[in-house]
Amino acid sequence: MKKLFKLVLNLVPRPLLIRLSYVARPVLSFFLKGNKYTDPIDGKSFRSFLPYGYGKQRNNVLSPSTLSLERHRLLWLYLKEETDFFTAQKKVLHFAPEQAFYKRFRKLKNLDYTTTDLLSPLADVKADICDLPFTDNEFDVILCNHVLEHIPDDTQAMKELYRVLKPGGMGIFQIPQDLNRAETFVDDTITDPKERAKVFGQYDHVRIYGRDYFDKLRGIGFEVIEEDYTKKIALADVERFCLAPGEIIPVCFKRSIDQ
């Protein structure tokens, strides 16, 4: 099973993977049903989750029903318990929309919901994150998760995120991050895809973010909360929901005009 998943993830293009997953999910859910682990996004339980990872695979992390990973389930819990995302009227921009969220967010009547990406079949607007076709101060909430590590000019991308966020608005910009690194690691001389996957964790990643990621966002103008949300969740639930202890949610705010 692990070898098969690794082969599929490495060989099948992501847009095709998204389409194939609609067929695979009900089958996987049936064969893995149980009560040891629960996906908080849909409340379904399983005897185990699936392995996932482009390089070194992580065991028991991919939900069979929503295809959520640790970061998706953590973000769902944060939005549900700590924000008014599910109840207040908000204009939302969602980059590279994750399957675990896409249909659920689309159905929320309180959201004016727009998705964007260059390649995703789930995107409403095909756009370059470094040159967005949106007006200044347009969105109340921006979700841009596991995108910036793919962008060579992440500074320009961050400036665009700041530009289109409303004053007082919130952005959540999760990234794969090595919290043991003080500084972000970049090496453009590594061009071989296999070597890049070995060094950066995925062939199309261009950096490994360190703890300085938060200060870079602050340098753009954001107020940043480094939310270590698993510390606010009971240990039994961290294990039951298959979360990653210590994962930081970067919660970013654009100052209101009157601040």
Protein Blocks (a to p, Z undefined) as FASTA:
>chain_A
ZZmmmmmmmmmcfklmmmmmmmmmmmmmmmmgcjkbccfknopacfbdcdedjklccehk
bcfklopafklmmmmmmmmmmmcklmpccddddehiafklmmmmmmpmkbccddddfklm
kbfbdcdfklccbdehkbfbdcdehklmmpmblmlmmmmmmmmpcghiacdddddddfkb
mbdcddfkbmbfklmmmmnopakbcbdcdfklmmmmmmnopacddddfklmpcfklmmmn
opaehiacdddddddfkZZ
